[in-house]
Amino acid sequence: MDEATRSIEVTKRARIAGDYDVVVCGGGAAGFISAIAAARSGAKTAIVEQYGFFGGMATIGLVTPLSVFTYNREQVIGGIPWEFVERLRKMGGCIVEEPLGNVAFDPELYKLLCQQMMLEAGVEMYMHSYLSGCRVENGRISAVFFENKNGTEAICGDMYVDCTGDGDLAAMAGVPMQTDEYPPMQPMSTYFILGGVDTDSPMIADAMHHNKQGRNCHCIPVREKLLAMKESLGIPEFGGPWFCTTLRPGEVAVNMTRTMGNAIDNRDFTAAECRLREDVFKVARILRENFEEFRNSYVTTVAVHAGIRESRRIKGVHTITGDEYVNACRYPDSISRGAHPVDVHIGAGAEQSLTFLKQAAYVPYRALIAEGFPNLLVAGRCISADKTAFASLRVQASCMGTGQAAGVAAARCAKAGVSVQDADTDGLIRELRNLGAII
């Protein structure tokens, strides 16, 4: 038998672990906010997360800072996401970098606050559970399946929110995806933390605070020297570099490595992460040997998951175009904002295309839903946007904003017994504003 066609048929029963109004899949920036929003809106809510903690790219990927909450000195992401930031700040777990409202954070306190806020809201949590499939009946998702130490389990819901980042649930359900993944998707990066850094030096003290609107916050002196030495030292592909405070003296989080890879193909992603882990230690050594500020530095932490910039995006009822986005088109069903630059990283080479917005952009509700899928919403990286708009909307504050909207919308649709396509968007907008969302 041809190796490519070999297969084993498997039949098994999945225990139904619970029935809910709203089921959120994925506990990253969009997911944990979505679950809190749905629960606070009165829905019996569950969340399925493959790791033993929440936060997604912030905690499994060490992607810092959270950006962008403020633009032109006006807040653009509010409500539960901003409540999370304020509570984290009171815990000593973050600092807010003005004027952009970029948030540098302690990943461990971030994890703690995620679970505290979800438990307070009454969200039922299925952690260490890997989403493995779904059942679709008469066009509706009736159950999701996941694997954990209990075996294969299922939970049922009236409404589902895909916050997996990669659109896993939507893909399993058969939702059409955007078809513009090529030219190649943006590269992946593995963040790491260096200790022993001279964070009092003027260069590092300036570079590790991301507080300059209209400017790229990469460290130019380090970048220029590395580019000049790249060939002679065999420096691997890199971007930036960007350094960020960890809130602890002598430490910086580093965003520098990059490689091409397909995050939704297991073999390709495995190979990419192996390359990135090798590169972490190569570039850490190069920094240590060539820059006085890093002379005593050492790797303290490597992210457990590569930072994924781009993978699947649904083909929604409306696809946000680059023209709409950069011109801040305001839709009748606008439910969130975005303010990060349109940020396209190039895989081969250290180049980056960066377009700064004149004003914060808008996200319509219709970008969170697809035709023909009456009880599914998406939030975060997998919303319906073209490559240009997506290159801004993929960042964490924007993902939190769409997560909040999707959670409230799911709860409202479950309560009203209507499809996501028939949602009362005027009522949704009023409720989001009452939560403090800025739309």
C-alpha positions in Angstrom: 0.0 0.0 0.0 1.2 3.5 -0.8 2.7 5.1 2.3 0.7 8.3 1.7 -2.6 6.4 1.6 -2.1 4.0 4.6 -4.6 4.5 7.3 -6.3 2.7 10.2 -10.0 3.1 10.9 -10.7 3.9 14.5 -14.1 3.8 16.1 -14.6 4.9 19.7 -17.1 6.5 22.0 -16.6 9.8 23.7 -18.1 10.5 27.1 -20.1 13.7 27.2 -18.5 15.7 30.0 -21.0 18.6 29.9 -23.6 20.7 28.2 -23.2 24.5 27.9 -24.7 27.6 26.4 -21.3 28.7 25.1 -18.1 26.6 24.4 -14.9 28.5 23.8 -12.0 26.6 22.2 -8.6 28.0 22.9 -7.5 30.0 26.0 -5.2 32.6 24.5 -5.7 36.4 24.4 -9.0 36.1 22.6 -10.2 32.9 24.3 -9.9 33.7 28.0 -11.5 37.1 27.4 -14.2 35.5 25.3 -15.0 33.0 28.0 -15.2 35.7 30.8 -17.4 37.9 28.6 -19.8 35.0 27.8 -20.0 34.0 31.4 -20.6 37.5 32.7 -23.3 37.9 30.1 -25.2 35.1 31.8 -24.2 32.1 29.7 -23.1 28.7 31.2 -19.6 28.7 29.7 -16.8 26.2 29.2 -13.3 26.7 27.8 -11.1 24.0 26.3 -7.3 24.6 26.4 -4.5 22.3 25.4 -2.0 23.6 28.1 -2.3 23.7 31.8 -2.7 27.5 31.9 -4.1 30.3 29.9 -2.8 33.3 28.0 -1.7 31.8 24.7 1.1 33.6 23.0 1.6 35.8 26.0 2.4 32.9 28.3 3.3 29.9 26.1 5.1 32.1 23.6 6.5 34.9 25.9 5.2 37.4 23.3 5.6 40.8 24.9 4.5 43.5 25.0 0.7 43.3 24.6 0.0 45.9 22.0 -1.8 48.3 21.2 -4.4 49.6 23.8 -3.9 53.4 23.1 -3.5 55.4 19.9 -3.2 59.1 19.4 -3.5 59.3 23.2 -7.0 57.8 23.1 -7.8 54.4 24.4 -9.0 52.0 21.7 -9.4 48.7 23.5 -11.5 48.8 26.7 -13.9 46.7 28.8 -12.7 43.3 30.1 -9.3 43.4 28.3 -8.5 46.7 30.0 -9.8 45.5 33.4 -7.4 42.6 33.0 -4.5 45.0 32.5 -5.5 47.2 35.4 -5.8 44.2 37.7 -2.5 42.8 36.5 -0.9 46.2 37.2 -2.3 46.2 40.8 -0.7 42.8 41.3 2.7 44.2 40.2 2.4 42.0 37.1 2.7 44.6 34.4 3.6 48.2 33.4 1.7 50.2 30.8 4.0 52.0 28.4 2.5 55.4 27.4 1.5 56.7 24.9 0.7 53.5 23.1 -0.6 51.5 26.0 1.8 48.7 25.2 1.9 46.4 28.2 5.0 44.6 29.4 4.1 41.8 31.8 5.2 39.0 34.1 4.0 35.8 32.4 3.5 33.9 35.7 1.2 36.6 37.2 -0.6 36.8 33.9 -1.4 33.0 34.1 -2.6 33.4 37.7 -4.9 36.3 36.9 -6.4 34.6 33.8 -7.6 31.6 35.9 -8.7 33.9 38.8 -10.9 36.0 36.5 -12.4 32.9 34.8 -13.1 31.2 38.1 -14.7 34.3 39.4 -17.0 34.4 36.3 -17.9 30.8 36.7 -16.2 29.5 33.6 -15.8 25.7 33.6 -12.3 24.9 32.5 -11.1 21.8 30.5 -7.3 22.2 30.6 -4.6 19.8 29.3 -7.2 19.0 26.6 -6.3 18.9 22.9 -9.1 19.7 20.5 -9.4 16.7 18.1 -12.7 17.1 16.2 -16.3 18.1 16.2 -19.7 16.8 15.1 -21.8 18.9 12.7 -25.5 18.1 12.3 -27.8 19.9 10.0 -25.1 22.6 9.6 -24.7 23.2 13.3 -21.9 22.1 15.5 -23.4 19.8 18.1 -20.3 18.8 20.0 -16.5 19.2 20.2 -14.1 16.3 21.0 -10.9 16.6 22.8 -8.2 14.3 24.2 -6.8 14.2 27.7 -5.9 11.8 30.5 -9.6 10.8 30.7 -9.4 9.6 27.1 -11.6 11.1 24.4 -14.3 13.4 25.8 -17.0 15.6 24.3 -18.9 18.7 25.4 -22.0 20.1 23.8 -23.0 23.7 23.4 -25.6 26.0 21.9 -22.8 28.3 20.6 -19.1 27.8 19.9 -16.3 30.4 19.7 -13.1 29.4 17.9 -10.2 31.1 19.6 -7.6 28.6 18.7 -5.5 31.1 16.7 -5.2 28.7 13.8 -8.9 28.3 13.2 -8.8 24.7 14.2 -12.5 24.3 15.1 -13.6 26.3 12.1 -11.5 24.1 9.8 -12.8 20.9 11.4 -16.4 22.1 10.9 -15.7 22.9 7.2 -15.6 26.7 7.2 -14.1 28.0 4.0 -10.7 29.7 4.6 -9.0 32.7 2.9 -7.0 31.6 -0.1 -4.2 34.2 0.0 -1.8 32.3 2.2 0.7 32.5 -0.7 3.0 34.4 -1.2 4.4 32.7 1.9 2.9 33.3 5.3 4.8 35.4 7.7 7.7 33.7 9.6 7.5 32.3 13.1 9.7 33.4 16.0 10.6 31.9 19.3 11.0 34.4 22.1 13.5 33.9 24.8 14.6 35.7 28.0 18.2 36.6 28.8 19.5 37.2 32.3 22.7 39.0 33.2 22.0 41.9 30.8 23.1 45.4 31.6 19.6 46.9 31.6 21.0 50.2 33.0 23.0 50.9 29.9 21.4 53.7 27.8 21.0 51.5 24.7 19.1 48.7 26.5 17.2 51.0 28.7 15.9 52.8 25.6 15.2 49.7 23.5 13.3 47.6 26.1 10.5 50.2 26.5 8.0 50.2 23.6 6.6 53.7 24.0 7.2 55.5 20.8 4.2 56.0 18.5 5.1 56.1 14.8 8.5 54.5 15.3 9.7 50.9 15.1 11.0 49.9 18.6 13.7 47.6 17.4 17.3 48.2 18.7 19.0 49.9 15.8 22.6 49.8 17.0 22.5 46.0 17.6 20.6 45.5 14.3 23.2 47.4 12.2 26.2 45.6 13.7 24.6 42.2 13.3 23.7 42.9 9.7 27.3 44.0 9.0 28.6 40.7 10.6 25.9 38.4 9.4 27.8 36.6 6.6 31.2 36.5 8.4 29.7 35.1 11.6 27.1 32.9 10.0 24.3 34.6 11.9 21.0 32.9 11.3 18.0 34.8 9.9 16.8 37.3 12.3 14.4 40.2 12.7 14.6 43.4 14.8 15.9 42.6 17.3 13.3 43.8 19.7 14.0 43.8 23.4 11.4 44.2 26.1 11.5 44.6 29.9 10.5 41.6 32.0 9.9 43.9 35.0 13.1 42.4 36.6 16.5 44.1 36.6 19.1 42.5 34.4 16.5 40.7 32.2 15.2 41.3 28.7 12.8 39.3 26.6 14.2 39.0 23.1 12.2 38.8 19.8 14.8 38.0 17.2 14.7 34.5 15.7 12.7 33.7 12.6 12.0 30.9 10.2 9.5 30.0 7.6 7.2 27.2 8.4 3.6 26.0 8.2 2.1 26.1 11.7 -0.8 23.9 10.7 1.3 21.0 9.4 2.7 18.9 12.3 5.9 17.8 10.6 6.7 21.3 9.2 6.0 23.0 12.5 8.1 20.4 14.4 11.1 21.1 12.1 10.6 24.9 12.4 10.5 24.8 16.2 13.7 22.7 16.2 15.5 25.3 14.0 14.2 28.1 16.2 15.5 26.5 19.4 18.9 26.0 17.9 18.9 29.7 16.7 18.0 31.0 20.2 21.3 29.7 21.6 23.3 30.8 18.5 22.0 34.4 18.7 22.3 34.5 22.5 26.0 33.5 22.1 26.5 36.1 19.3 25.0 38.8 21.5 27.2 37.8 24.4 30.4 37.8 22.4 29.9 41.0 20.5 28.0 43.5 22.7 29.3 44.8 26.0 25.7 45.1 27.3 25.3 41.3 26.9 28.8 40.2 28.0 27.5 38.4 31.1 24.1 37.3 29.7 22.7 33.8 29.6 19.4 32.2 28.5 17.0 31.8 31.4 13.8 30.8 29.5 12.9 29.7 26.0 9.2 29.9 25.0 7.5 26.5 25.0 5.7 27.4 21.8 6.9 29.3 18.7 5.2 32.6 18.1 2.9 32.2 15.1 2.2 35.3 13.1 0.0 33.8 10.4 -2.0 30.6 9.6 -5.7 30.1 8.8 -8.2 32.9 8.6 -11.9 32.2 7.8 -13.7 33.5 4.8 -16.4 35.4 6.7 -19.6 37.2 5.9 -17.3 40.2 5.5 -13.6 40.2 4.9 -11.8 43.3 6.2 -9.7 44.8 3.4 -6.4 46.6 3.7 -8.0 49.8 2.3 -10.9 49.6 4.7 -8.5 49.1 7.6 -5.9 51.8 6.9 -8.6 54.3 6.2 -10.4 53.5 9.4 -13.7 52.6 7.7 -16.4 52.5 10.4 -19.0 49.8 9.9 -22.6 49.8 11.1 -21.7 46.7 13.0 -18.3 47.7 14.4 -17.6 45.8 17.6 -13.8 46.4 18.2 -10.8 48.4 17.1 -7.2 47.8 16.0 -4.3 50.2 16.2 -1.0 48.3 15.6 0.9 49.2 12.5 0.4 47.0 9.4 3.4 44.8 10.2 4.6 42.3 7.6 7.7 40.3 8.4 9.8 38.8 5.6 11.0 35.2 6.1 14.3 35.3 4.2 16.3 38.3 5.4 15.9 40.8 8.2 13.4 43.0 6.4 10.0 44.2 7.7 7.3 46.2 6.0 5.7 48.6 8.5 2.8 51.0 7.8 1.6 53.2 10.7 -2.0 54.0 10.9 -3.3 57.6 11.0 -6.1 56.6 13.3 -7.3 53.4 15.0 -9.2 51.1 12.7 -12.5 49.2 13.2 -13.6 45.5 13.1 -17.1 44.5 12.0 -19.1 41.8 13.7 -19.5 40.2 10.2 -15.8 39.3 10.2 -16.4 36.9 13.1 -18.9 34.7 11.4 -19.2 32.7 8.2 -22.2 32.0 6.0 -23.8 28.6 6.7 -22.5 28.1 10.2 -25.3 29.3 12.5 -23.7 28.6 15.9 -20.0 29.4 15.3 -18.1 32.6 15.9 -14.3 33.1 15.7 -12.1 35.6 17.4 -8.4 36.5 17.5 -6.0 35.6 14.7 -8.5 33.6 12.6 -11.0 36.3 11.9 -11.9 37.3 8.3 -9.4 39.8 7.1 -7.1 40.1 4.1 -3.3 39.9 4.5 -2.9 43.6 4.9 -5.6 44.1 7.6 -4.6 40.9 9.3 -0.9 42.1 9.6 -2.2 44.6 12.2 -5.1 42.7 13.7 -3.0 39.7 14.7 -1.6 41.4 17.8 -2.9 40.6 21.3 -4.8 43.7 22.3 -6.8 43.4 19.1 -7.4 39.7 19.7 -8.7 40.5 23.2 -11.1 43.0 21.7 -12.6 40.6 19.2 -12.7 37.9 21.9 -14.8 40.1 24.1 -17.2 40.8 21.3 -17.5 37.1 20.3 -18.1 36.0 23.9 -20.9 38.6 24.4 -22.4 37.8 21.0 -22.4 34.0 21.7 -24.1 34.5 25.0 -26.8 36.8 23.5 -27.5 34.4 20.6 -27.7 31.4 23.0 -30.2 33.3 25.2 -32.3 34.5 22.3 -32.2 31.2 20.5 -31.0 32.8 17.2 -28.2 32.1 14.8 -25.1 34.2 14.8 -26.2 35.5 11.4 -29.4 36.8 12.9 -27.8 38.4 16.0 -29.1 41.8 17.1 -26.0 43.8 16.4 -27.4 47.0 17.7 -28.1 45.3 21.1 -24.7 43.7 21.0 -23.0 47.1 20.5 -25.0 48.6 23.4 -24.0 45.7 25.7 -20.3 46.0 24.7 -20.3 49.7 25.4 -21.9 49.0 28.8 -18.9 46.7 29.4 -16.5 49.6 28.5 -15.6 48.5 25.0 -14.5 51.4 22.8 -16.2 51.0 19.4 
